[in-house]
Amino acid sequence: MPQQESSAFPENFPDPKLPAAVEVDEMLTRIKHSHGHYYKVMNLEVWALVETLDQVFPGAWGHFMANRQVAVKQFLQRSRDPNSSVDAEEVEDKEERSRKQEES
């Protein structure tokens, strides 16, 4: 049986089941816009929650952010030295000392 020439059946025929390159680009653009809108809506929802929380419990957001800042500093200290134990009081004392040094 004679072999068929490879040039008669090129391997780079487009697959009829796959979308064209232009369609893929359009789909990617729509997905990017969709993700952008999703993040904008999420930001709006978080802002609404923060505003509501601050109206119901004045100053709650400020306290939350202060606690978060302490927690992040503790996390960073633990990640630098996993064998050390870091207390919230230690972090707050260091912050207070650094503030006093900046003021003087």
C-alpha positions in Angstrom: 0.0 0.0 0.0 1.5 3.3 -1.0 2.2 5.9 1.7 0.4 9.2 1.4 2.4 12.3 1.0 2.6 14.4 4.1 2.1 17.5 2.0 -1.3 16.3 0.9 -2.5 16.2 4.5 -0.8 19.1 6.4 -0.9 18.8 10.2 -1.8 22.4 10.7 -5.4 22.2 9.5 -7.5 24.2 11.9 -9.7 22.0 14.1 -13.4 22.8 13.2 -14.4 22.4 16.8 -12.1 25.1 18.1 -13.1 28.8 17.8 -11.1 31.1 15.5 -8.3 33.2 16.9 -10.4 36.4 16.7 -13.2 34.7 18.7 -10.6 33.6 21.4 -9.3 37.2 21.7 -12.9 38.5 22.0 -13.7 35.9 24.7 -10.5 36.8 26.6 -11.4 40.5 26.4 -14.9 39.8 27.7 -13.5 37.7 30.6 -11.1 40.5 31.6 -13.9 43.0 31.6 -16.1 40.6 33.6 -13.4 40.2 36.2 -12.9 43.9 36.4 -16.6 44.5 37.0 -16.6 41.7 39.6 -13.8 43.3 41.6 -15.5 46.7 41.4 -18.7 45.2 42.8 -16.7 43.4 45.6 -15.1 46.7 46.5 -18.5 48.4 46.6 -19.9 45.7 48.8 -16.9 45.9 51.2 -17.3 49.7 51.4 -21.0 49.4 52.1 -20.3 46.9 54.9 -17.6 49.1 56.4 -19.9 52.1 56.3 -22.8 50.2 57.9 -20.4 48.8 60.6 -19.1 52.3 61.4 -22.6 53.7 61.6 -23.8 50.9 64.0 -20.6 50.7 66.0 -18.7 54.0 65.7 -15.0 53.5 65.5 -15.2 49.8 64.9 -13.5 49.9 61.6 -10.6 51.9 63.1 -10.2 49.3 65.8 -10.4 46.5 63.3 -7.6 48.1 61.2 -5.4 48.7 64.2 -5.8 45.0 65.3 -5.1 43.9 61.7 -1.9 46.0 61.6 -0.8 44.3 64.8 -1.7 40.8 63.5 0.3 41.5 60.2 3.3 42.6 62.2 3.1 39.5 64.3 2.8 37.3 61.2 5.8 38.9 59.6 7.9 38.5 62.8 6.8 34.8 63.0 7.6 34.2 59.4 11.1 35.7 59.8 11.8 33.6 62.9 9.4 30.6 63.3 10.9 29.6 66.6 10.1 32.9 68.4 6.8 33.5 70.1 5.4 37.0 69.5 2.8 38.6 71.8 0.5 41.4 70.8 1.8 43.4 73.8 5.4 43.2 72.5 4.4 44.5 69.1 2.3 47.3 70.7 5.2 48.2 73.1 7.6 48.4 70.1 5.1 50.6 68.2 4.7 52.9 71.2 8.4 53.2 71.7 9.0 54.0 68.0 6.2 56.7 68.1 7.7 58.3 71.1 11.1 58.4 69.4 9.6 60.0 66.3 7.8 62.6 68.4 11.0 63.7 70.3 
